[in-house]
Amino acid sequence: MKDVCIIVPFRNREEHLKEFAPYMFNFLTNEDISFDILIVEQFDDKPFNRGRLLNIGFNEKKNEYTNFIFHDVDMLPVENKAWYKVVEVPTHYAAIVEQFGWNLAYPKYVGGVTAFTKEPFVKINGFCNEYAGWGAEDDDLMNRCEFNKVTMNRRNNMYCSLSHDRVIVQEQYQRNLELLKNWKSYTYSGLFDLKYNIETTEIFDTYTKIKVK
């Protein structure tokens, strides 16, 4: 069993991936841990669904690794200011982030980069599959942890941010906020009802990519 699987939700960010993949491969090699990088690409025309993509990555690799690190493609750990050594409890990594003025976005923020072991991620039923577009799926994740009495630690890792245009469809965003208000979707949405099709699997020098619908 390897130490770490980096699971990256992805669509239409080729320029970021070209920078992220070799950078992370070299960074993790220097960490002296066994690892793989898995890119999970949404291969359809539906609104981007970060939570579902991360659930898919976990489901595909859940028996092969000690740690699963859910990692956005636009965050690069700063050398000597971030560590990916194996954790024993869920741990939020993206605590000091350039795009947030080198701060934590807000007190309960667990987005960007978050590590889990298998048992607690299954206990909280993973991410909700219902959040489409931008926002709130990570706040839902934190609610799931608190409800299930799963402790979330924080590692004060530092991250540079790759710039990109953020397109927020307000109708989708408001729907996400309404879903978050009634967030107890853990009973019906997550790992337990996950459905998807893998269209292709591609193996590159520094990562593996699966395209999913």
LINHU-V449834 format. One record per run of one state. SS is the DSSP state (h for helix, s for strand, l for the rest). FROM is the first residue (numbers start at 1). TO is the last residue. If there is no record, write none. Layout:
SS,FROM,TO ; SS,FROM,TO
This chain:
l,1,1 ; s,2,10 ; l,11,13 ; h,14,30 ; l,31,34 ; s,35,42 ; l,43,49 ; h,50,61 ; l,62,64 ; s,65,71 ; l,72,74 ; s,75,77 ; l,78,90 ; s,91,97 ; h,98,100 ; l,101,102 ; s,103,103 ; l,104,112 ; s,113,116 ; l,117,117 ; h,118,123 ; l,124,136 ; h,137,147 ; l,148,152 ; s,153,161 ; l,162,169 ; h,170,181 ; l,182,184 ; h,185,187 ; l,188,190 ; h,191,193 ; l,194,197 ; s,198,203 ; l,204,207 ; s,208,212 ; l,213,213
